């Protein structure tokens, strides 16, 4: 009985692994959508920084906005993926 039960459990596990989920396709789709969002945002920031309504406002200089965004993102990412002592990422 134990062997039969073990075989049933093994068979059920193998069926669960045969899902229609494709990790590589998911990763590709996520990367594609993130890149599209990043590029669209970059273009919008560039256009916004050229607006005459924002002229003279130091908060909306494109280079400064990009630097600020990168620093903020690095800080948030480091909360979830802290850097090791050598300064290299764990991932």
N, C-alpha and C positions, 0 to 999 in steps of 0.2 A: 504494500500500500504506500509506503514512504517513497519508493522509487517512482511509482505512478504519479504521486502527488508532486514530486520533484520535477518530473518530466512535464507535467501540466503547467507548473509555475514557469519553467524554462520556456516552454512554447508560448505562454502568454507574454513573457518579456520580449521574446523575439518578434511577436506581432506588434508590440508597442513601438519597437524600433523601426518598423517598416511604415512610418507615417509618410504623408505627402510633403512634409516640410523639407525644404532644401536650404541648408545654412548658407551655402555659397551664393545662391540667388538672393537670399535675404540680405546678406552683407553687401552685395553689389547694388541692390536697390536702395539700401540705406545710404551707402556712400554717394551714389548718384544724386539722391535727393538732398543730402547735406551739402554737396558741392553746388548744386543749383541754388539753394538758399543762400549759401555764402557768396556766390558770385552776384546774385541779384541784390543782396544787401550791400555789397561793396559798391556796386553801381549807384544805388540809391544814396549811400553816404557821400559818394563823390559828387553827385548832382546837388545834394542838399548843401554841401560845403561851398558850392558856387552861387548859392542863392543870394541876391542882393539884400534880402531881408535879414540875413545873418552876417553880413559883412561887418568886420570889426569885432565880432564876438569870438574870443579866443577858444571857447568851448567847441566850436564847429570848424576848426582847422582839420582838414582830412588826416594829415599825418598824426596829429595828436589824438584824434578819435580812434585811429587804428591801434596806436600804442596803448591807449587806455583800455580798449576792448581786449587786446591780447593779455594785458596784465590782469584784468578782471577774470578772464576765462582761466588763466593759469592758476589763479588763487582758488577758484571754485573746483577745478579739476584736482588740484593738490589735496583738497579735503577728502576726495574719494580715492585718489591714487597718490598717497604720499611718496615723496622721493626718498630713496635710501640715503645713507650717510655719505656715500661717494658722489652724490649729486646726480646719479643716473636714475631714470625711471625704472620702476619694477616691471612694467609691462614691456 
